Amino acid sequence: MYDYILSIHIIFVVCWMAGLFYIVRLFVYHTEAQDKPEPERTILSQQFEVMERRLWNVISIPSMIITIAAGITMVCLKPVWLQMGWLQIKLGFVLGLVAYHHICQSKIKQMRNGIFKWTSTQLRLWNEVATIFLFAIVFLAVMKSAINWIYGVLGLLALAVILTIAVKIYKRYRTGKQ
């Protein structure tokens, strides 16, 4: 039984992360569409709103709910795991990912109301936050107590720096081609 629940958990984590990664890409394109002349701006904005709504309501929210439900079920089947440090830290990162999810949901509402507070570069950096959560959660789930926490934290910081540099390099490349 546990292995079936674990399989469902992994499948829907993949779906949830795909939704989170893609929604922020849509935010980038939606934000950049605001620089287009009319009627292109309105046409693109309306299309992005439809895509964002469908992605969010059909993939992201259900995947998050099933992921969390499967995770809770696994803990109910093996409650001793709650005493393990790696799971407690992983659950902290999962709470961070849920907060990230809700911030994305508020961005959907803002953009639907014509409010674009973040630039496309800020959104690209925001997209990398989900990558950091993903790395942390997967490494904790796979390595469990074998992970050296100091190296793990340093690795996450290095990953964050590398991703930030990559976004900045891409911005230079993109603006140089225009």
Secondary structure, DSSP 8 states (H G I E B T S, - for coil): -HHHHHHHHHHHHHHHHHHHHHHHHHHHHHHHHTTS-TTHHHHHHHHHHHHHHHIIIIIIHHHHHHHHHHHHHHHHHSGGGGGSHHHHHHHHHHHHHHHHHHHHHHHHHHHHTT---S-HHHHHHHHHHHHHHHHHHHHHHHHGGGS-HHHHHHHHHHHHHHHHHHHHHHHHHHHHH-
